[in-house]
Amino acid sequence: MALDDAGRAAFIAMFQAGWLLECAWTESLVLLVLRTRCVRGADRPRRLLAMMVGIMLVASALLALGPAVQLIGLAALPAWYLGVVALLSVLYLVVVSVIKRVYLSRASSLF
C-alpha cells in the first residue's frame, strides 16, 4: 500500500522521533555501562552521572510523547513505543556488556 505525500511526511516525522528517542536512551545508558568496571558490585557510577542519565531518559521520553516534539518537526509517539525502546535498549546493553567483558579480559582498561 503506497502512502500519499501527507502519509509519507507523517511516517518520516514519527520515524525520526522514534530514532531520536532510541538514540538518546541507548547512548545515555551506554555511558553507565562503559563507566563501570562491572554491572553488579561496588563499582557504581557517580551520583551525578546516574542523575544526568536519568534526567536524559525522562526528558527524551516526555519530549517524544508530548506535543513539544512538533516544535522540532517530529511527530508524537504512542506510549507503547516506550516499551519497545526499553526492550531494545536492554538487549543493546547486554551486547555492549558482553563486548566490554571480552575486551577487558584481553586488556587492562577500557581507555
C-alpha positions as CSV (number, residue, x, y, z in Angstrom):
1,M,0.0,0.0,0.0
2,A,1.5,3.3,-1.1
3,L,1.3,6.4,1.0
4,D,0.4,9.8,-0.3
5,D,2.5,12.8,0.4
6,A,0.9,13.5,3.8
7,G,1.2,9.9,4.8
8,R,4.9,9.9,3.9
9,A,5.5,13.1,5.8
10,A,3.8,11.7,8.9
11,F,5.7,8.4,8.7
12,I,9.0,10.3,8.4
13,A,8.2,12.5,11.3
14,M,7.3,9.5,13.5
15,F,10.3,7.5,12.4
16,Q,12.6,10.4,13.2
17,A,11.0,10.9,16.7
18,G,11.5,7.2,17.4
19,W,15.1,7.3,16.2
20,L,15.7,10.3,18.5
21,L,14.3,8.6,21.5
22,E,16.1,5.3,20.9
23,C,19.4,7.1,20.3
24,A,19.0,9.3,23.4
25,W,18.2,6.2,25.6
26,T,20.9,3.9,24.3
27,E,23.7,6.5,24.2
28,S,22.9,7.6,27.7
29,L,22.7,4.1,29.1
30,V,25.9,3.0,27.3
31,L,27.7,5.7,29.3
32,L,26.7,3.9,32.5
33,V,27.9,0.5,31.1
34,L,31.2,1.8,29.9
35,R,31.8,3.9,33.0
36,T,31.6,1.0,35.4
37,R,34.0,-2.0,35.6
38,C,31.2,-4.5,36.2
39,V,27.4,-4.3,36.1
40,R,27.0,-5.6,39.6
41,G,29.1,-4.9,42.6
42,A,30.8,-2.0,44.3
43,D,31.9,-0.2,41.1
44,R,28.9,2.1,40.6
45,P,28.7,5.3,38.6
46,R,28.8,8.6,40.5
47,R,25.5,10.0,41.5
48,L,25.8,13.0,39.2
49,L,26.3,10.8,36.2
50,A,23.4,8.5,37.2
51,M,21.2,11.5,37.8
52,M,22.1,13.0,34.4
53,V,21.3,9.8,32.6
54,G,18.0,9.5,34.4
55,I,17.1,13.1,33.5
56,M,18.0,12.4,29.9
57,L,15.8,9.3,29.8
58,V,12.8,11.1,31.3
59,A,13.3,14.3,29.3
60,S,13.6,12.5,26.0
61,A,10.6,10.3,26.8
62,L,8.5,13.3,27.7
63,L,9.7,15.1,24.5
64,A,8.9,12.2,22.3
65,L,5.5,11.6,23.8
66,G,4.3,15.2,24.2
67,P,3.2,18.0,21.9
68,A,6.5,19.8,22.2
69,V,8.1,17.3,19.8
70,Q,6.1,19.1,17.0
71,L,8.2,22.2,17.6
72,I,11.2,20.4,16.2
73,G,9.2,19.0,13.2
74,L,8.6,15.5,14.6
75,A,5.5,13.5,15.5
76,A,4.5,12.4,19.0
77,L,5.0,8.7,19.6
78,P,2.4,6.3,21.0
79,A,3.0,5.4,24.7
80,W,3.5,1.7,23.9
81,Y,6.6,2.7,21.9
82,L,8.5,3.4,25.2
83,G,8.2,-0.4,25.9
84,V,9.7,-1.2,22.6
85,V,12.6,1.2,23.1
86,A,13.1,-0.1,26.7
87,L,13.3,-3.7,25.4
88,L,15.7,-2.8,22.6
89,S,17.8,-0.7,25.0
90,V,18.1,-3.7,27.4
91,L,19.1,-6.0,24.6
92,Y,21.6,-3.4,23.3
93,L,23.1,-3.0,26.8
94,V,23.5,-6.8,27.1
95,V,25.5,-6.9,23.9
96,V,27.6,-3.9,25.0
97,S,28.3,-5.6,28.3
98,V,29.4,-8.8,26.7
99,I,31.7,-7.0,24.3
100,K,33.1,-4.9,27.2
101,R,33.7,-8.1,29.2
102,V,35.5,-9.8,26.3
103,Y,37.6,-6.6,25.7
104,L,38.5,-6.3,29.4
105,S,39.6,-9.9,29.5
106,R,42.3,-9.1,26.9
107,A,43.1,-5.5,28.0
108,S,43.6,-4.0,31.4
109,S,41.5,-0.9,30.8
110,L,38.8,0.5,28.5
111,F,40.9,3.6,27.8
